[in-house]
Amino acid sequence: MSDLADSLLARLQAVPGLAVQQGLENLAHKLPTYIRLLGRFVQDHAGDALTIRQHLDDNDRDQAQHVAHTLKGATVILGIRPVHDLALELESALRQGQALSECHAINLRLALSLAETIQALSAALPGTVAG
């Protein structure tokens, strides 16, 4: 592995809650693919908690659950454990019909975890800017 790849892996391994080895195993150890998908995650999912909150405010549980489900899927593939666990918890709460106040509380924890992850990934990945 090149010094550049080693440096990038070291930065990624410093991201709290990011299971780099799991993510690489899920992608047949293809580091360029993993890096590209992490960058897309930053671009595509940074606003998911806000989107979920808007759906919850509109009492649109189905759409909130859909966004949580999509986020859960992306994070399990990439090895982003804390966000995955909270997206799973929120999806389950919505599916089980828990009170909107409880769903909002879970989403708030999800928003904080997601923001921390996006910030850390943005710092670790070359050329990535969180929107």
C-alpha positions in Angstrom: 0.0 0.0 0.0 1.3 3.5 -0.8 2.1 6.1 1.8 -0.9 8.1 0.7 -3.2 5.2 1.2 -1.7 4.4 4.6 -2.1 8.0 5.6 -5.7 8.1 4.5 -6.5 4.8 6.3 -4.9 6.2 9.5 -7.2 9.3 9.2 -10.3 7.2 8.6 -9.4 4.9 11.5 -9.4 8.0 13.8 -13.0 8.8 12.9 -15.1 7.9 16.0 -17.4 5.0 15.3 -16.2 4.2 11.9 -15.4 0.5 11.5 -13.0 0.8 8.6 -12.2 -2.9 8.4 -15.9 -3.8 8.3 -16.5 -1.2 5.5 -13.6 -2.5 3.5 -14.7 -6.1 4.0 -18.2 -5.2 2.7 -16.6 -3.8 -0.4 -14.1 -6.6 -1.1 -11.2 -4.5 0.3 -11.5 -2.0 -2.5 -10.1 1.1 -0.9 -10.9 3.5 -3.8 -14.5 2.3 -3.8 -14.7 2.8 0.0 -13.3 6.3 -0.2 -15.7 7.2 -3.0 -18.7 5.9 -1.2 -17.7 7.6 2.1 -17.5 10.9 0.1 -20.9 10.3 -1.4 -22.2 9.5 2.0 -21.0 12.9 3.2 -22.7 14.6 0.2 -25.9 12.6 0.1 -26.7 12.0 3.8 -25.6 15.1 5.7 -29.2 16.5 5.8 -31.0 13.2 6.5 -31.8 14.0 10.2 -33.3 17.4 9.1 -35.3 15.7 6.4 -36.6 13.1 9.0 -37.5 16.0 11.4 -39.5 17.7 8.7 -41.4 14.5 7.9 -42.1 13.9 11.6 -43.3 17.6 11.9 -45.7 16.8 9.1 -46.7 13.6 10.8 -45.5 11.7 7.8 -44.2 8.5 9.5 -43.8 6.6 6.2 -41.4 9.1 4.7 -39.5 9.5 7.9 -39.1 5.7 8.1 -38.0 5.5 4.5 -35.2 8.1 5.1 -34.1 6.3 8.3 -34.1 3.0 6.4 -32.0 4.4 3.6 -29.6 5.9 6.1 -29.4 2.6 8.0 -28.5 0.8 4.8 -25.8 3.2 3.8 -24.2 3.1 7.2 -24.2 -0.6 7.6 -22.3 -1.0 4.3 -19.7 1.6 5.2 -19.3 0.6 8.8 -20.6 3.8 10.4 -21.9 2.1 13.6 -23.3 4.9 15.8 -25.4 6.4 13.0 -26.5 2.9 11.9 -27.6 2.0 15.4 -29.6 5.2 15.8 -31.2 4.9 12.3 -32.2 1.4 13.1 -33.7 2.5 16.5 -35.6 5.3 14.8 -36.8 3.0 12.0 -38.0 0.5 14.5 -39.8 3.2 16.6 -41.6 4.5 13.6 -42.6 1.0 12.4 -43.9 0.1 15.9 -45.9 3.3 16.1 -44.1 4.9 19.0 -45.1 8.4 20.0 -43.9 11.2 17.8 -42.2 12.8 20.8 -40.1 9.6 21.2 -39.3 9.5 17.5 -38.2 13.2 17.7 -35.9 12.4 20.7 -34.3 9.5 18.8 -33.9 11.7 15.7 -32.2 14.4 17.8 -29.6 11.9 19.0 -29.3 10.7 15.4 -28.8 14.3 14.2 -25.9 14.8 16.7 -24.2 11.5 15.8 -24.6 12.2 12.1 -23.2 15.7 12.3 -20.2 14.5 14.3 -19.6 11.7 11.7 -20.0 14.1 8.7 -17.6 16.6 10.3 -15.0 13.9 11.0 -15.3 12.3 7.6 -15.1 15.7 5.9 -11.8 16.3 7.8 -10.4 12.9 6.9 -11.3 12.6 3.3 -9.5 14.6 0.6 -11.6 17.1 -1.2 -14.8 16.5 0.7 -16.9 19.4 1.9 -20.0 18.8 4.0 -23.0 20.8 2.9 
